[in-house]
Amino acid sequence: MKRRVFLIGSLMAVLGAGPLAGVAVAQTVEEVATAANEIWLVLAASLVMFMQAGFALVEAGFTRAKNAANIIMKNLVDFTVGGLVYWAFGFALAYGGSSVGGWFAWGDVFLFDDPTRASEWYFQVVFAATAATIVSGAVAGRVKFVSYLIYTPFITGLIYPIVTHWVWDSRGWLNKLGYVDFAGSGVVHMLGGVAALAGVMVIGPRLGKYDEDGRPRVIAGHSLTRGALGVFILWFGWYGFNAGSTLAAVGEDIAYPAVTTTLAACAGSLGALLVAWIVVKRPDPGFALNGVLAGLVGITAGTAAVSFGAAVLIGFLAGALMVGSVMFFERVGIDDPVGAISVHGVAGLWGVIAVGVFAAGDGVTLFNQLVGAGAIVLWTFMASWLVFRIVDMLVGIRVTAEEELSGLDRSEHGIQAYPEFVFQEQLAPANGNGNGSAKVTAPTG
């Protein structure tokens, strides 16, 4: 605040000595503030957009090499298709000219073409793409690309915009109730995690994930290094997610949410590391990395409202809950290769509840938070499950067993993400005498 007063005072002193004075000075200061806010919002949105790279690396690294190109393609269409759908009608359903009973907006910005709201649209579309991309990793390795292509517009164009109207539009019914979710623990992450759960329940587990007695097997991802790089990119982008949700730089404390975000991420990783160390008897890197993301998800709702100490506790518990959740879902037959349901869904639910616990007051109550969480979960699960079921009936949602075993890169896209290493073709004897040869293709990832 002191820096802002100093800046404005200095500007007025300079302008007062010249032709601009009085009203002109005030107008110039307002223009500078508007420009600064615009720059901050676009910069923050660009950080969030870069999170798509993080998601792509995390999902590809934590799954098998034979599906890496398919993962990249799904993350790409989440943004390319999702961006166009959000432009066409998603933004209008979230923030259009009139509100239909606080349930959804209507009119005014269908086929968005309003330059005065360009920064607002840009900031919102990257959030919509994030919600959609969460589903990709959970259903990795067994979904038809065309089926995923049909589903993803529904989450960016319908499911997510409806929820954002409820919560982030002042006319929305949850907003009026007093439900608080500053940057999207529930609106973005819990929504994405619940949609992922619905998809996994319709699609079923990967081949070989469970033995004949129903016990889960470990199917290791192909690159922990790529997964780790993805986590760090997501962490970096999250500062745009949380600090950017101030929606302005002038007159807002953008440093405070940056600090709570950092503390929760650190504590989330530590919480996951310690719990995993106790349960699986080793300091597991995968859990520690996902713990960072769980901590980030957990703090997102209350990042501007809770104390620094509370941020540490929220992050630590988010990481610990994530580990228990991953193990629970795996044991009940929910096969989520990257832990998206737990990282985003469960940690997101905890983040929503945490606001009611650590930031109660000024109309914020635990009851309101629970009502909001329940409404988002119910709407998202029902809508997503219905879409996945309809897609399954129309075109089929799962690839064949042969296609799954050979890898979706080859069966769905006709390419290999790692042609030198993943599919090694060699000449082998055609018969026991070694006469003749036959080409053998052996997927190794």
C-alpha positions in Angstrom: 0.0 0.0 0.0 2.8 2.4 0.9 4.5 1.7 -2.5 1.2 2.4 -4.3 0.8 5.8 -2.5 4.4 6.7 -3.2 3.9 5.8 -6.9 0.7 7.8 -7.3 2.2 10.7 -5.3 5.3 10.8 -7.5 3.2 10.7 -10.6 1.0 13.5 -9.5 4.0 15.6 -8.6 5.5 15.2 -12.0 2.2 15.8 -13.9 1.3 18.7 -11.7 4.3 20.6 -12.9 3.2 20.2 -16.5 0.1 20.8 -18.5 -1.8 17.9 -16.9 -3.3 18.8 -13.6 -6.4 18.4 -11.5 -8.9 16.1 -13.3 -6.3 15.2 -15.9 -4.0 13.9 -13.2 -6.7 11.8 -11.6 -7.7 10.4 -15.0 -4.1 9.6 -15.8 -3.6 7.8 -12.5 -6.8 5.8 -13.2 -5.5 4.8 -16.6 -2.2 3.7 -15.2 -4.0 1.6 -12.6 -6.3 0.0 -15.2 -3.3 -0.8 -17.4 -1.4 -2.4 -14.4 -4.4 -4.5 -13.6 -4.8 -5.6 -17.2 -1.1 -6.6 -17.4 -1.4 -8.6 -14.2 -4.5 -10.4 -15.3 -3.1 -11.4 -18.7 0.2 -12.4 -17.2 -1.5 -14.5 -14.5 -3.7 -16.2 -17.2 -0.6 -17.0 -19.3 1.0 -18.7 -16.2 -2.2 -20.8 -15.9 -2.1 -21.6 -19.6 1.4 -22.9 -19.2 0.1 -25.4 -16.7 -1.2 -27.4 -19.7 2.5 -28.3 -20.3 2.8 -29.4 -16.7 -0.3 -31.6 -16.9 0.9 -33.1 -20.2 4.3 -34.0 -18.6 2.8 -35.3 -15.4 0.3 -37.5 -17.1 2.7 -38.8 -19.7 5.5 -39.4 -17.2 3.2 -41.3 -14.7 1.8 -43.6 -17.4 3.3 -46.0 -19.9 5.5 -45.0 -22.8 3.2 -46.6 -25.4 0.5 -44.1 -24.6 2.6 -40.9 -24.4 1.5 -39.4 -27.7 -2.1 -40.1 -26.8 -1.7 -38.2 -23.6 -0.2 -35.3 -25.4 -3.1 -35.3 -27.9 -5.8 -35.3 -25.2 -4.1 -32.4 -23.4 -3.9 -30.5 -26.6 -7.6 -30.9 -27.5 -8.6 -30.0 -24.0 -7.3 -26.5 -24.7 -7.9 -26.2 -28.5 -11.5 -27.6 -28.5 -12.2 -26.4 -25.0 -11.1 -22.8 -25.9 -13.4 -22.6 -28.9 -16.3 -24.1 -27.1 -15.8 -21.7 -24.2 -15.7 -18.8 -26.7 -18.9 -20.0 -28.4 -21.1 -20.5 -25.4 -19.3 -21.5 -22.2 -18.4 -18.0 -21.1 -22.0 -16.9 -21.8 -23.4 -19.6 -19.6 -21.0 -18.5 -16.8 -21.1 -14.7 -17.1 -23.7 -13.7 -19.7 -25.9 -10.7 -19.5 -28.7 -12.2 -17.4 -28.9 -14.8 -14.7 -31.6 -17.5 -14.8 -32.5 -17.9 -11.1 -28.8 -17.9 -10.1 -28.3 -21.3 -11.9 -26.8 -20.2 -15.2 -26.3 -17.0 -17.3 -27.8 -16.2 -20.7 -27.4 -13.9 -23.6 -24.9 -11.1 -24.3 -21.7 -12.9 -25.0 -22.5 -16.0 -27.0 -19.8 -16.1 -29.7 -17.8 -13.8 -27.5 -16.9 -10.5 -29.2 -16.6 -7.9 -26.5 -13.1 -6.2 -26.4 -13.9 -4.6 -23.0 -14.0 -8.0 -21.4 -11.1 -9.6 -23.3 -8.9 -10.0 -20.2 -11.7 -11.5 -18.2 -12.5 -14.0 -20.9 -8.8 -15.0 -21.3 -8.4 -15.5 -17.5 -11.6 -17.7 -17.4 -10.8 -19.9 -20.4 -7.5 -21.1 -19.0 -9.3 -22.2 -15.9 -11.9 -24.1 -18.0 -9.2 -25.9 -19.8 -7.5 -26.9 -16.5 -10.8 -28.5 -15.3 -11.0 -30.5 -18.5 -7.4 -31.7 -18.5 -7.7 -33.3 -15.0 -9.9 -36.0 -16.6 -7.2 -37.0 -19.1 -4.8 -38.7 -16.8 -7.4 -40.6 -14.9 -8.7 -42.4 -18.0 -5.3 -42.8 -19.6 -4.4 -45.9 -21.6 -7.9 -47.3 -22.5 -10.1 -44.6 -24.0 -10.9 -44.0 -27.6 -9.6 -40.7 -28.8 -12.8 -39.9 -30.6 -14.8 -40.6 -27.5 -12.6 -38.3 -25.4 -13.0 -35.6 -28.2 -16.7 -35.8 -27.8 -16.7 -35.6 -24.0 -14.3 -32.7 -23.5 -16.5 -29.9 -24.9 -19.2 -30.8 -22.3 -16.9 -30.1 -19.4 -15.6 -26.8 -20.8 -18.8 -25.6 -22.4 -21.5 -26.8 -19.9 -20.4 -28.6 -16.7 -17.7 -26.1 -15.6 -19.5 -22.9 -16.7 -22.6 -23.7 -14.8 -20.6 -24.2 -11.6 -18.6 -21.0 -12.1 -21.9 -19.1 -12.4 -23.1 -20.5 -9.1 -19.9 -19.5 -7.3 -18.0 -16.7 -9.0 -20.8 -14.6 -10.5 -22.4 -12.3 -7.9 -25.8 -13.4 -9.1 -25.1 -17.2 -8.6 -27.0 -19.0 -5.9 -23.9 -20.3 -4.1 -22.3 -16.9 -4.1 -25.4 -15.5 -2.5 -25.5 -18.3 0.0 -22.0 -17.4 1.2 -20.0 -20.2 -0.2 -16.4 -19.1 -0.7 -13.8 -20.6 -3.1 -11.3 -17.9 -3.9 -9.4 -19.6 -6.8 -11.1 -22.9 -7.4 -10.4 -25.8 -5.0 -14.0 -26.9 -5.6 -14.9 -25.0 -8.8 -12.0 -26.3 -10.8 -10.1 -29.1 -9.1 -12.9 -31.0 -7.2 -15.0 -30.6 -10.3 -12.3 -32.1 -12.5 -11.6 -34.9 -10.0 -15.3 -35.8 -9.7 -15.6 -35.8 -13.5 -12.6 -38.1 -13.7 -14.2 -40.5 -11.1 -17.4 -40.7 -13.3 -15.3 -41.5 -16.3 -13.2 -44.2 -14.6 -16.4 -45.8 -13.3 -17.9 -46.0 -16.8 -14.6 -47.1 -18.5 -13.2 -49.6 -16.0 -9.6 -50.4 -15.0 -6.7 -51.0 -17.3 -6.0 -54.6 -18.4 -3.6 -56.3 -16.0 -4.2 -53.8 -13.2 -5.9 -56.4 -11.0 -4.9 -60.1 -10.6 -7.3 -63.0 -10.6 -8.1 -62.4 -6.9 -8.8 -58.7 -7.5 -5.6 -57.4 -5.9 -4.1 -54.3 -7.5 -0.8 -54.6 -9.3 1.7 -51.7 -9.7 1.9 -50.5 -13.3 4.8 -48.1 -13.2 4.9 -44.9 -15.3 7.7 -44.7 -17.9 9.4 -41.4 -16.8 9.6 -40.1 -13.2 11.8 -37.4 -14.6 9.1 -36.1 -16.9 6.5 -36.3 -14.1 8.7 -34.3 -11.8 9.3 -31.6 -14.3 5.6 -31.5 -14.9 5.0 -31.0 -11.2 7.4 -28.1 -11.0 5.8 -26.4 -14.0 2.4 -26.8 -12.4 3.7 -25.3 -9.2 5.1 -22.4 -11.1 1.8 -21.9 -13.0 -0.2 -22.1 -9.8 1.0 -18.6 -8.8 -1.0 -17.3 -11.7 -3.9 -19.5 -10.6 -4.0 -18.3 -6.9 -2.4 -14.9 -6.9 -4.0 -14.0 -10.2 -7.4 -14.6 -8.7 -7.2 -11.2 -7.0 -8.2 -10.1 -10.6 -6.2 -6.9 -10.1 -2.7 -5.8 -9.0 -3.4 -2.2 -7.8 -5.0 -2.1 -4.4 -4.7 -5.9 -4.0 -2.1 -7.9 -2.0 -0.9 -10.4 -4.6 2.0 -11.5 -2.4 -0.2 -13.0 0.3 -1.7 -15.8 -1.8 1.7 -16.4 -3.3 3.1 -17.1 0.2 0.2 -19.4 1.3 0.5 -21.2 -2.0 4.2 -21.9 -1.4 3.7 -23.0 2.1 0.9 -25.4 1.3 2.8 -27.0 -1.6 5.8 -27.6 0.6 3.7 -29.0 3.4 1.7 -31.1 1.0 4.7 -32.8 -0.3 6.0 -33.5 3.2 2.7 -34.8 4.4 2.5 -37.2 1.5 6.1 -38.3 1.9 5.7 -39.1 5.6 2.5 -41.0 5.3 3.7 -43.0 2.3 7.0 -43.7 4.2 5.0 -45.1 7.1 2.5 -47.1 4.9 4.7 -48.4 2.1 8.0 -48.4 4.1 9.9 -46.1 1.7 10.1 -42.5 0.7 8.1 -42.8 -2.5 8.9 -40.1 -5.1 5.6 -40.4 -6.8 3.6 -39.7 -3.7 5.9 -36.9 -2.7 5.4 -35.2 -6.1 1.7 -35.7 -6.1 1.8 -34.3 -2.5 2.9 -31.0 -3.9 -0.1 -30.9 -6.2 -2.5 -32.0 -3.4 -1.2 -29.2 -1.2 -1.7 -26.7 -4.0 -5.2 -27.9 -4.7 -6.0 -27.8 -1.0 -5.0 -24.2 -0.5 -6.6 -22.8 -3.6 -10.0 -22.1 -2.1 -8.7 -20.2 1.0 -5.4 -18.9 -0.3 -6.2 -15.2 0.4 -8.1 -15.8 3.6 -6.2 -18.2 5.9 -3.1 -17.5 8.0 0.3 -18.8 7.0 0.2 -21.4 9.7 -3.2 -22.6 8.6 -1.8 -22.9 5.0 0.9 -25.2 6.3 -1.7 -27.4 8.1 -4.1 -27.4 5.1 -1.3 -28.4 2.7 0.1 -31.1 5.0 -3.4 -32.7 5.5 -4.1 -32.5 1.8 -0.9 -34.5 1.0 -1.7 -37.0 3.7 -5.3 -37.4 2.6 -4.2 -37.9 -1.0 -2.0 -40.9 -0.1 -4.9 -42.6 1.8 -7.3 -41.8 -1.0 -5.1 -43.2 -3.8 -4.8 -46.5 -1.8 -8.5 -46.6 -1.1 -9.6 -46.1 -4.7 -7.1 -48.6 -5.9 -8.4 -51.2 -3.5 -12.1 -50.7 -4.5 -11.3 -51.1 -8.3 -11.1 -47.5 -9.3 -8.0 -47.4 -11.6 -6.6 -43.9 -11.8 -3.0 -44.1 -13.3 -2.0 -40.6 -12.2 -4.0 -40.2 -9.0 -6.0 -37.3 -10.4 -9.2 -38.3 -8.5 -7.3 -38.1 -5.2 -5.0 -35.1 -6.0 -7.8 -32.9 -7.4 -11.1 -34.4 -6.2 -10.3 -35.4 -2.6 -7.8 -32.6 -1.9 -10.2 -30.2 -3.6 -13.0 -31.2 -1.2 -10.7 -30.8 1.7 -9.7 -27.3 0.5 -13.4 -26.3 0.3 -14.0 -27.6 3.9 -10.8 -26.0 5.1 -12.2 -22.5 4.3 -15.1 -23.2 6.7 -12.7 -24.4 9.4 -9.8 -21.8 9.1 -11.5 -18.8 7.6 -15.0 -18.8 9.2 -16.5 -15.4 9.8 -18.0 -12.6 7.7 -20.7 -14.9 6.5 -18.4 -17.9 5.8 -19.6 -21.0 7.6 -18.7 -24.7 7.4 -22.3 -25.4 6.6 -22.2 -23.2 3.5 -19.0 -24.8 2.4 -20.5 -28.3 2.7 -23.6 -27.3 0.8 -21.5 -25.9 -2.0 -19.3 -28.9 -2.1 -22.3 -31.2 -2.2 -23.9 -29.3 -5.0 -20.8 -29.3 -7.2 -20.1 -33.0 -6.6 -23.7 -34.0 -7.4 -24.0 -31.9 -10.5 -20.6 -32.8 -11.9 -20.9 -36.5 -11.2 -24.4 -36.9 -12.7 -23.6 -34.8 -15.8 -20.3 -36.4 -16.5 -21.5 -39.9 -15.9 -24.4 -39.3 -18.2 -22.2 -37.9 -21.0 -19.7 -40.8 -20.7 -22.6 -43.3 -20.8 -24.2 -41.7 -23.9 -20.8 -41.6 -25.6 -20.3 -45.2 -24.8 -23.7 -46.2 -26.3 -23.2 -44.1 -29.4 -19.6 -44.8 -30.4 -18.1 -47.0 -27.7 -15.7 -45.5 -25.2 -13.0 -48.1 -24.7 -10.5 -49.4 -27.2 -10.2 -53.2 -27.8 -8.0 -55.3 -25.7 -5.5 -55.7 -28.5 -5.3 -52.0 -29.1 -4.8 -51.4 -25.4 -2.0 -53.9 -25.1 -0.2 -52.6 -28.2 -0.6 -49.0 -26.9 -2.8 -46.1 -27.9 0.0 -44.2 -29.7 0.1 -46.9 -32.4 -3.6 -48.0 -32.4 -5.2 -44.6 -32.2 -2.7 -42.3 -33.8 -0.5 -44.5 -35.9 2.8 -43.2 -34.5 5.2 -43.9 -31.7 6.2 -41.3 -29.1 9.6 -43.0 -28.7 10.2 -44.8 -32.0 13.8 -45.8 -31.1 13.0 -47.3 -27.8 9.3 -48.1 -27.2 8.6 -50.4 -30.1 11.7 -52.4 -31.1 11.3 -54.3 -34.4 13.7 -57.1 -35.0 14.0 -60.0 -37.4 13.3 -63.3 -35.8 13.5 -66.9 -37.2 10.3 -67.9 -38.8 10.8 -71.6 -37.8 12.9 -73.7 -35.7 15.6 -74.2 -38.4 16.1 -70.5 -38.7 15.0 -70.5 -42.4 13.3 -67.3 -43.4 12.4 -64.4 -41.2 9.4 -62.7 -39.7 9.1 -59.2 -38.3 8.2 -59.1 -34.6 7.0 -56.0 -32.9 7.4 -56.0 -29.1 6.0 -53.1 -27.1 8.3 -52.5 -24.2 6.7 -49.6 -22.5 
